Amino acid sequence: MRRDPRAFLNDVIEAGSAIVEAVDGISLDGYSQSRLIRSSVEREFTIIGEALTQLAQRDRALFEQIEEAPQIIAFRNKLAHEYTKISNALVWGVIETNLPVLMKRCSHLLNQLDERCP
């Protein structure tokens, strides 16, 4: 059975919320010093990237409404395959700059879909 595209949007939102919770109250320095938090954040970004990849395969039109999606997928791939080249500052920048925009966009799209197909 094919998964509803709303489930992938929800995965992005939940993983993003987990990242926000993991870094709440810490700085880049605190993030850099905690392997546990870094691992958690990187795992959640992996989930986000995979959810967006699956969304692209299942509902291209919906995927294309998420402008940040290709960059986030590329970021996920770097985390998974080029982890030695990823700096903590880069991840922190994605958390501060890209993640809030992505979560807001996915929430908006999910609300639109829920209104159409409850």
C-alpha positions as CSV (number, residue, x, y, z in Angstrom):
1,M,0.0,0.0,0.0
2,R,1.3,3.4,-1.0
3,R,1.9,5.9,1.8
4,D,-0.2,9.1,1.7
5,P,2.0,12.1,0.7
6,R,0.8,13.8,3.9
7,A,2.7,11.2,5.9
8,F,6.0,12.3,4.4
9,L,5.2,16.0,5.2
10,N,4.4,14.9,8.7
11,D,7.7,13.0,8.9
12,V,9.5,16.2,8.0
13,I,7.7,18.2,10.6
14,E,8.2,15.6,13.4
15,A,11.9,15.2,12.6
16,G,12.3,19.0,12.4
17,S,10.6,19.3,15.8
18,A,12.9,16.7,17.3
19,I,15.9,18.8,16.0
20,V,14.5,22.0,17.5
21,E,14.0,20.2,20.8
22,A,17.5,18.6,20.8
23,V,19.2,22.0,20.4
24,D,16.9,24.1,22.6
25,G,18.9,26.2,24.9
26,I,22.3,25.4,23.5
27,S,24.7,27.3,21.3
28,L,26.9,26.2,18.4
29,D,29.6,25.5,21.0
30,G,27.3,23.3,23.0
31,Y,26.2,21.5,19.9
32,S,29.8,20.9,18.9
33,Q,30.7,19.5,22.3
34,S,27.9,16.9,22.4
35,R,28.3,13.9,20.2
36,L,24.9,12.6,21.4
37,I,23.1,15.8,20.2
38,R,25.0,15.9,17.0
39,S,24.1,12.3,16.3
40,S,20.5,12.9,17.1
41,V,20.3,16.0,14.8
42,E,22.0,14.2,12.0
43,R,19.7,11.2,12.2
44,E,16.6,13.5,12.1
45,F,18.1,15.3,9.0
46,T,18.5,11.9,7.4
47,I,14.8,11.2,8.1
48,I,13.9,14.6,6.6
49,G,15.9,14.0,3.5
50,E,14.5,10.6,3.0
51,A,11.0,11.7,3.5
52,L,11.5,14.4,0.9
53,T,13.0,11.9,-1.5
54,Q,10.0,9.6,-1.1
55,L,7.7,12.6,-1.6
56,A,9.4,13.5,-4.8
57,Q,8.8,10.0,-6.1
58,R,5.2,9.8,-5.0
59,D,3.9,13.3,-5.6
60,R,6.2,15.4,-7.8
61,A,3.8,18.4,-7.9
62,L,3.6,18.6,-4.1
63,F,7.4,18.1,-3.8
64,E,8.0,21.0,-6.2
65,Q,6.1,23.3,-3.9
66,I,8.9,22.9,-1.3
67,E,11.6,25.2,-2.7
68,E,14.2,24.1,-0.1
69,A,13.7,20.3,-0.7
70,P,16.5,19.7,-3.2
71,Q,19.0,21.5,-1.0
72,I,17.8,19.5,2.1
73,I,18.1,16.2,0.2
74,A,21.6,17.2,-1.0
75,F,22.4,18.1,2.7
76,R,21.1,14.7,3.8
77,N,23.3,12.9,1.2
78,K,26.4,14.8,2.4
79,L,25.6,13.8,6.0
80,A,25.3,10.2,5.0
81,H,28.1,9.9,2.5
82,E,30.5,12.7,3.1
83,Y,30.2,13.0,6.8
84,T,33.9,13.8,7.2
85,K,33.5,17.0,5.2
86,I,30.6,18.3,7.3
87,S,31.4,21.0,9.9
88,N,29.3,21.6,13.0
89,A,28.9,25.2,11.9
90,L,27.3,24.1,8.6
91,V,24.8,21.9,10.4
92,W,24.1,24.7,12.9
93,G,23.5,27.1,10.0
94,V,21.0,24.7,8.4
95,I,19.2,24.4,11.8
96,E,19.0,28.1,12.2
97,T,18.3,29.2,8.6
98,N,16.8,26.4,6.5
99,L,14.9,24.2,9.0
100,P,12.4,26.8,10.2
101,V,11.5,27.7,6.6
102,L,11.2,24.1,5.6
103,M,9.0,23.2,8.6
104,K,6.7,26.2,8.0
105,R,6.3,25.3,4.4
106,C,5.6,21.6,5.1
107,S,3.1,22.6,7.8
108,H,1.3,24.9,5.4
109,L,1.1,22.3,2.7
110,L,-0.1,19.6,5.1
111,N,-2.8,22.0,6.3
112,Q,-3.9,22.6,2.7
113,L,-4.1,18.9,2.0
114,D,-5.9,18.2,5.2
115,E,-8.5,20.8,4.3
116,R,-9.1,19.2,0.9
117,C,-9.0,15.5,2.0
118,P,-9.8,15.2,5.7
